[in-house]
């Protein structure tokens, strides 16, 4: 029996447990919401390093598109690219249908960074194909071809990671006289304020003696107390007389930081003047704005144009390169976008102009090996041409940027955050060892023209190279040695045609592959007209011989078949005859009136049929015998019967022959009248040629003996 008090106590305990569980669940949900809000705040303020651990924890139970997007982007923006690739992979596979191009682009970039180039291409190709964006598909294919051509050059530079690099970020190095000026996090601040994008210190500009590049950063010095502030300063351009410098800094002037509506302190370009051995008169340039960034100044050799990067409105997307004219009075014209040849919907940054007016810059929108790559573009009639990737090993899967060339040299510096560096961004010194000569993949189609019969070379034959659409690419005349050689594109199909007077034209298809500069055999054999005629005649003769041979074989086969058919027929006939004879023997055994007499089978006519002297009518008594013959014939329809009649010797031979025939006919008529088919009967008169009783004279035999000779015999001539 249950105690009611105990039952009440149990119910109260269960309520407390349930209440505790509900409170705990509510608190967990509340904490999760707070963490998500905090993570999103960090993300919006670009505090990516702080946002990552929060999103990682949230992602264990909340894999919403927002959480995964922000987690992947946080890793991407802090260059933790293997982790970024992992989460972009999840994002595109689960939420791919609802994502815009930027996420597939970033996923592709992270795959390049970790060395998965084929998969990186597939990601974008599949996306553009799914969107039926044929222009993007074509552009991607063009970029792949460009990269293959650049990659084919091989390594163009010798690189050296500078000793001044640390585990922090060093970048933007430019040689100025005897010093290397670069940017790095503040080195000697008592209390370092961290830049929460990557939790490193804010950047300052430093000077390091060129002669001591083998030494660490401990000898690097603060470049300028007036230029460097508590905010970021980096990337600069200085006039040749060293009296004016343009540099990048956060929106910070006279000790005050300014931000845009999203609380972001954008970058601006400032100018300072060298006065009394120090940089003074720091002012921001008039085309800056609090609402967008203007960064990375670069003077051209004339110092009349300043190039820079900006995400100002009206560009092609993200950061574009611009040029602004500097007037003699120090004022500036309106900045001009360098146009769609240079700028893309991605990032174009870190411009640098060498003494030949060649523009170097970094971009992740042109054909690159991953993230930011360095490109070069040359001017033609004052217009920058299509940029080229400067190649390996400067460019790779990570950010490669801030390229500068020492004046009058093929050496310089660039920056990269590649994984094999000392940490974050490092400065590398480079020395160019190979010119940038970008060529489409090519192969050679070469060979020799020979006589098909003699195998000897045919000098000066005409050789034509035709593409797969039938367009003539090139026509050559073979050499004295009958040799020829064409330049051909890789991965293409061609036809090589050869011709010469007195020869029949010949051709062959040649397919090229990706193996650059390899030689494909296009050799041809030509047949002379005389040899062709000779072969035709031989062919005609052979055809005739072949026709005759086939006719002979056919005749032999016909004869053989006929012989086989004849033998088969004979065998069948013999078998049938044997079977027939067996049937006949069985019939003879069954019918007493039929008997063999020598080699004849006869029907015994009993009583015998005799005829009156000189008459041929059938006696009444004989009809009884003929009726027995009728029975036998009707019972054995296969019997063919001869009715042979005979006379005695009285009268002459002719008379007796006619008389016996009449008697035979009388019997036949009787049998036919009684139902026997005429075709089964043969009547034959033998006259006195086969007498039974031999009478020397008419008087030598009695009348009874003459009557015996006047007889009728029934001989079975055939029995079916």
Residue, then its C-alpha position, 0 to 999 in steps of 0.5 A: x500500500x502506498x503511503x500518501x505522505x510519501x507520494x506527496x514528497x516524491x511529487x514535490x521532489x520531481x517538481x524541484x528537479x524539473x524546475x532546476x532543469x528548466x532554469x538551467x536550460x533557460x540559463x544556457x539558452x540565455x548565455x548562448x544568446x549573449x555569446x552570439x550577441x557578443x561574437x557578432x559585436x566583435x565581428x562587426x567591429x573587426x575584432x576577429x581574433x576575439x570573435x573566433x573562440x566564441x563562434x567555435x563554441x557556438x558552432x558546437x550546437x548552433x550551425x546556423x548560416x550566420x554563425x558559420x559565415x562569421x566563423x569562416x570569415x573570421x578565420x579568413x580575415x586573420x589568415x588562419x586559412x586551413x580552418x577557414x577552408x574547413x568552415x567554408x566547405x561546410x557552409x557551401x555544402x549546406x547553405x550553398x543555394x543561398x550564398x552569393x559569389x563572395x563565399x565561393x570565391x573566399x572558399x576557392x582562395x583558401x583552397x589555393x592557400x592550402x595547395x588544393x588548386x584543382x579543387x579551388x578551380x572546381x569550386x568556382x567553375x561549378x558555381x558559375x556553371x550553376x548560375x549559367x554565368x558563361x562570361x565568368x566561366x570564360x574569364x576563369x578559363x582565361x585566368x587558368x591559361x594565364x597562370x599556366x603560362x606564368x607557372x611555365x616560366x619557373x622561378x624568376x627570383x631568389x628570395x631571402x627572408x630578412x633578419x629583421x622579421x619577427x613573429x609579428x607583422x613586418x611589411x611595406x619595405x622600401x629602400x630610401x638611400x641607405x635605409x630600409x623603411x618599413x612598417x611593424x607593430x610598435x616595438x618599445x611601447x610601455x603599454x601596447x594597445x592591441x589592434x583587435x583585428x589580429x591582437x597585434x600592436x598598432x603599426x609604426x614606421x621604422x628605419x633599418x640600415x641597409x648595410x645591416x640587413x643581416x641583423x635583427x630588428x633590435x637596430x631598427x629605429x622609429x622612423x619619425x616621432x611626428x609621423x608615428x602615433x598611437x594609431x596605424x602608420x604604414x606604406x609611404x612614398x617619398x620625393x626624390x629630394x626627400x623633402x615630402x613624404x606621403x603615408x597611410x594612417x588611420x583617421x587620426x589628426x592632432x591626437x583625435x581619432x575619427x570613425x565612420x558610422x560603423x565605428x571604424x577608423x578608416x585609413x587616410x593618406x597624409x603628407x609631411x614636409x622635411x623641415x629642420x631635420x624632422x618631418x613636420x606640417x602633417x596634413x591629410x590630403x583633401x580627397x580623403x573621407x571619414x566614410x571610406x579608406x584612402x591608402x598606400x600612396x605611390x609617386x610616379x617618377x615625375x612626381x606629378x601623379x600620386x597613385x593610391x588605393x581606395x574603397x570610395x564609392x563609384x569604383x568597381x568593387x572593394x578596393x580600387x587603384x586611383x591616380x590623382x594629378x599634383x599641380x605645381x602649386x601643391x593642389x590636387x585634381x580630382x582622383x581618377x579610377x584606373x579603369x576596369x583593365x586594372x581594377x576588378x570587383x575584388x581588391x587592388x592595393x599597394x601600388x608602386x611605380x618604378x623608374x620606367x613608369x611600370x605599375x606594380x600592385x597587389x590584387x586578388x581579382x586578377x589571375x593569381x595563385x591565391x589571395x593577394x598576388x603581385x602584378x605588373x602593368x606597362x603603359x602604352x600611349x599613357x594607358x596601362x595595359x592588361x596586368x601580368x602576374x609577376x610569377x613565382x616564387x614571389x607569388x604563392x597561395x597567401x598574401x603577397x604584396x607591397x612590392x618595391x624595386x630599388x632604383x636602377x636595380x633588379x632587386x627590391x623587397x616585397x611582403x608576404x604572410x606565407x606559412x614558412x615565414x617567421x610569423x604573420x607578414x614578413x619582408x623578403x628581399x628579392x633578386x630577379x634572375x629571369x625575365x617575365x616572358x609570358x608565352x602561350x603553351x606551344x609545341x612543334x610539329x616537325x617532320x620530313x617528306x619522303x617518297x612512299x615507294x623509295x623512302x627517299x626525301x622529297x626536297x622542297x615539297x609544300x607543307x601546309x598546317x591547318x587547324x581543326x576548323x579548316x583555316x590555314x595557319x601556315x604554309x612552308x616549303x620543305x628544305x633540301x633535306x625535305x624537313x619542315x617545322x611548325x609552331x603549334x598551340x598546346x592541346x589542339x588538333x591540326x592537319x598537316x598537308x603535303x604536296x609536290x608536283x608529280x605526287x599525290x597530296x597526303x595529310x595526317x592529323x596531329x594532336x598536341x598536349x600540355x607538354x610545352x616545347x615538345x615536338x610532335x611528328x608530322x612526317x608524311x609520305x607522298x606517292x608519285x603519280x607514276x607509282x599510283x598508275x602502276x599500282x592502279x594497273x596492278x590493282x586492276x590485274x589483281x582484281x581480274x585475277x581475283x574475279x577469276x579465282x572467285x569464279x573458279x572457286x564458285x564453279x568448284x563449289x557448284x560442282x561439289x554441291x551438285x555432286x554432293x546433292x547427286x550422291x545425297x539423292x542417290x542415297x535417298x533413292x537407294x534408301x527409298x528403293x530398298x524400302x520399296x522393295x521391302x514393302x514389295x516383298x512383304x506384299x508378295x508374301x501376303x498375296x498368293x497370286x503374286x510370285x517371282x519368276x526369275x527376275x520378274x514379278x507376275x500375277x498368276x492368272x488362274x484359270x489362265x486367260x486364253x484367246x480363240x484362234x485368230x480372235x482377240x475378244x475376252x472369253x467369258x471365263x477369262x473375265x473371272x480371272x481378270x476380276x481377280x487381277x482387278x482386286x489385286x490392282x485395287x488393293x495395291x495401287x502402287x503396282x504398274x502392270x504390263x499385260x503381255x499377250x502372245x500368239x501361236x506360230x500360225x500365221x505370219x509374224x506381222x499378223x501375229x504381232x498385230x493380233x497379240x497387240x489387239x488382245x493386249x489392248x482388249x485386256x487393258x480396256x477391260x481393266x480401265x473400264x473397271x476402275x484401273x487408271x490407264x497410266x498404271x497399265x501397259x498393253x504389249x503384244x509379243x506375237x509368236x516371239x515368246x512361245x511356251x511350246x516350241x512348234x517346229x511347224x504349224x502341224x508339229x503341235x496339237x491344238x491344245x499346244x497352240x492354245x497354250x501359246x495363245x496366252x495373256x501374262x501379267x508382269x508387274x514392271x514397277x511397284x511403288 
